[in-house]
Amino acid sequence: MKWISNYDGRFKGMIPLRMALAESRNAVAIWITEQIGVGSVLQMARSLGIRTPLHPYVTTALGASEVNLLELANAYAPSPRVSSPSHT
């Protein structure tokens, strides 16, 4: 079993989820994947248009599975399926 650590090897304590993901705090992505299940992550990827076969491992949340670049770009494209909070 491999220990998952953050890229810089440091623990920052309690930080907002958005910051944790923006800063690639790997332990957070793994923890979330374990809580919701790998199946949910794979299902969301499919709903965003990822058709490349993905490995059913928690490390897929860190990018351990290769994905077609066009599929990945389209998954990040604005979509009416996903709404973002308005900032006023």
C-alpha positions in Angstrom: 0.0 0.0 0.0 1.4 3.4 -1.0 1.0 6.4 1.4 -0.6 9.4 -0.3 1.0 12.7 0.6 0.9 16.2 -0.6 3.3 17.3 -3.3 5.3 19.5 -1.0 5.2 17.0 1.8 3.6 19.5 4.2 0.4 19.4 6.2 -1.4 22.8 6.3 -4.1 21.9 8.8 -7.7 22.8 8.3 -8.2 24.8 5.0 -11.2 25.3 2.8 -12.0 22.5 0.3 -11.7 24.9 -2.6 -8.1 25.9 -1.5 -7.2 22.3 -0.9 -8.1 21.3 -4.4 -6.6 24.4 -6.0 -3.3 23.7 -4.2 -3.3 20.0 -5.2 -3.6 18.8 -1.6 -3.6 15.1 -2.7 -4.7 13.7 0.7 -8.0 15.7 0.4 -8.8 14.4 -3.1 -8.1 10.8 -1.9 -10.2 11.3 1.3 -13.2 12.7 -0.7 -13.0 9.8 -3.2 -13.0 7.3 -0.4 -16.0 9.0 1.2 -18.2 9.2 -1.9 -16.8 6.0 -3.6 -14.7 5.6 -6.7 -17.9 4.6 -8.6 -19.3 8.1 -8.0 -16.1 9.7 -9.4 -16.2 7.5 -12.5 -19.9 8.2 -13.0 -19.3 12.0 -12.8 -16.5 11.7 -15.3 -18.8 9.9 -17.7 -21.5 12.5 -17.2 -19.0 15.2 -18.1 -18.2 13.4 -21.4 -15.1 11.3 -20.4 -15.4 8.1 -22.5 -11.8 6.9 -22.1 -11.7 3.8 -19.8 -10.7 4.9 -16.3 -9.1 2.7 -13.6 -11.4 2.1 -10.6 -8.8 3.2 -8.1 -8.9 6.1 -5.6 -5.7 7.5 -7.3 -7.8 8.2 -10.4 -8.9 11.3 -8.5 -5.3 12.4 -8.7 -5.0 11.8 -12.5 -3.7 8.2 -12.4 -5.7 7.3 -15.4 -4.9 8.6 -18.8 -7.6 10.6 -20.5 -8.0 11.8 -24.1 -7.0 15.5 -24.2 -10.1 16.6 -26.1 -12.4 14.8 -23.7 -10.7 16.5 -20.8 -10.9 19.9 -22.4 -14.6 19.4 -23.1 -15.2 18.3 -19.5 -13.9 21.6 -18.3 -16.0 23.6 -20.9 -18.9 25.7 -19.5 -22.1 23.8 -19.5 -25.6 24.4 -18.4 -25.4 21.1 -16.5 -23.1 22.6 -13.9 -23.9 26.0 -12.3 -21.4 28.1 -10.5 -22.2 30.6 -7.7 -22.6 34.1 -8.8 -20.2 36.6 -7.4 -21.9 40.0 -6.8 
